[in-house]
Amino acid sequence: MQPVVQYLRDTRAELLKVTWPTRQEAWNLTLIVLATTAGMAAILGLADFAFAEVMKQLILGSGVGYVSALAAVAAGVLAWYLIQRE
């Protein structure tokens, strides 16, 4: 039982050393997380919509779909090249 009590005492001592954010800092950080989450959800939603439209055009055999797919592949290859170059 003694090791458990010592662990709890040590944990409490460490928690007392922590500098906790103020209420305003916590609120600001919460807003940053929410804004980032909403922004990423919007970006991913738009990307999903765009890819779905390209796939629909490819399935229907539209020339626009082929050009869009080719542009997407070219952009991916270019991004890969630029990342590997560094």
C-alpha positions as CSV (number, residue, x, y, z in Angstrom):
1,M,0.0,0.0,0.0
2,Q,2.9,2.3,0.7
3,P,4.1,2.5,-3.0
4,V,0.6,3.6,-4.0
5,V,0.4,6.3,-1.4
6,Q,3.9,7.6,-2.4
7,Y,2.9,7.6,-6.0
8,L,-0.2,9.7,-5.2
9,R,1.9,12.1,-3.1
10,D,4.5,12.5,-5.9
11,T,1.7,13.1,-8.4
12,R,0.1,15.8,-6.3
13,A,3.5,17.5,-5.8
14,E,4.1,17.5,-9.6
15,L,0.6,18.9,-10.3
16,L,1.3,21.7,-7.9
17,K,4.4,22.7,-9.9
18,V,2.4,23.0,-13.1
19,T,1.7,26.5,-14.5
20,W,-1.9,26.2,-15.6
21,P,-3.3,28.5,-18.3
22,T,-5.6,31.3,-17.2
23,R,-9.3,31.1,-18.1
24,Q,-8.7,33.6,-21.0
25,E,-5.7,31.6,-22.3
26,A,-7.7,28.4,-22.2
27,W,-10.6,30.1,-24.0
28,N,-8.3,31.5,-26.7
29,L,-6.7,28.0,-27.2
30,T,-10.1,26.4,-27.4
31,L,-11.1,28.9,-30.1
32,I,-8.0,28.1,-32.1
33,V,-8.7,24.4,-32.0
34,L,-12.3,24.9,-33.0
35,A,-11.4,27.2,-35.9
36,T,-8.7,24.9,-37.1
37,T,-11.1,21.9,-36.9
38,A,-13.8,23.8,-38.8
39,G,-11.3,25.0,-41.4
40,M,-9.9,21.5,-42.0
41,A,-13.4,20.0,-42.2
42,A,-14.3,22.6,-44.9
43,I,-11.1,21.9,-46.9
44,L,-11.6,18.1,-46.7
45,G,-15.3,18.5,-47.6
46,L,-14.4,20.5,-50.6
47,A,-11.7,18.1,-51.7
48,D,-14.1,15.2,-51.3
49,F,-16.7,17.0,-53.4
50,A,-14.2,17.8,-56.1
51,F,-12.8,14.2,-56.2
52,A,-16.4,12.8,-56.3
53,E,-17.2,15.1,-59.3
54,V,-14.0,14.0,-61.1
55,M,-14.8,10.4,-60.5
56,K,-18.4,10.9,-61.7
57,Q,-17.1,12.5,-64.9
58,L,-14.6,9.7,-65.4
59,I,-17.3,7.0,-65.0
60,L,-19.6,8.9,-67.4
61,G,-16.8,9.1,-69.9
62,S,-16.7,12.9,-70.1
63,G,-13.6,14.6,-71.5
64,V,-13.7,17.1,-68.6
65,G,-13.2,14.2,-66.2
66,Y,-10.2,12.9,-68.1
67,V,-8.6,16.4,-68.1
68,S,-9.4,16.9,-64.4
69,A,-7.9,13.5,-63.5
70,L,-4.8,14.2,-65.6
71,A,-4.4,17.6,-63.9
72,A,-4.8,16.0,-60.4
73,V,-2.2,13.3,-61.2
74,A,0.2,16.0,-62.6
75,A,-0.3,18.1,-59.4
76,G,0.4,15.0,-57.3
77,V,3.6,14.2,-59.2
78,L,4.7,17.8,-59.0
79,A,4.0,17.9,-55.2
80,W,5.9,14.6,-54.7
81,Y,8.9,15.9,-56.7
82,L,9.0,19.2,-54.8
83,I,8.9,17.3,-51.5
84,Q,11.6,14.8,-52.5
85,R,13.8,17.6,-53.8
86,E,14.3,19.2,-50.4
